[in-house]
Amino acid sequence: MVYYGAFCQSALSPLMGRVNAYVMRWMRKKFKRLRGRKKAQSAWNQAVARRTRFFAQWAWTTHAPRV
């Protein structure tokens, strides 16, 4: 991420969004209480606020994907 991001960060943005979407989909399937989109998005926002460096892509894109 650091190498390619130094040259063309905009090219990595869709990839980071897709990784976030996969993480969100996994989270919604694993935890029954997060099956609803609004609950999952609020849990996502709380997790990103609490642990900003938990996943490397959260340093660049922190928005909750629409999955």
HURA-V331507 format. One record per pair of residues at least 24 apart in sequence whose C-alpha atoms are under 10 Angstrom apart, sorted by the first residue. I is the first residue (numbers start at 1). J is the second residue. Records with the same first field share a line. If there is no record, write none. Layout:
# HURA-V331507
I = J ; J
This chain:
# HURA-V331507
1 = 56 ; 57 ; 60
2 = 56
5 = 60
9 = 60
12 = 57 ; 60
13 = 57 ; 60 ; 61
14 = 61
15 = 57
16 = 56 ; 57 ; 58 ; 60 ; 61 ; 62
17 = 57 ; 58 ; 60 ; 61 ; 62 ; 63 ; 64 ; 65 ; 66
18 = 65 ; 67
19 = 55 ; 57 ; 65
20 = 44 ; 55 ; 57 ; 58 ; 61 ; 62 ; 63 ; 64 ; 65 ; 66 ; 67
21 = 64 ; 65 ; 66 ; 67
22 = 65 ; 67
23 = 55 ; 65 ; 67
24 = 64 ; 65 ; 66 ; 67
25 = 65 ; 66 ; 67
28 = 67
37 = 65 ; 66 ; 67
40 = 64 ; 65 ; 67
41 = 65 ; 66 ; 67
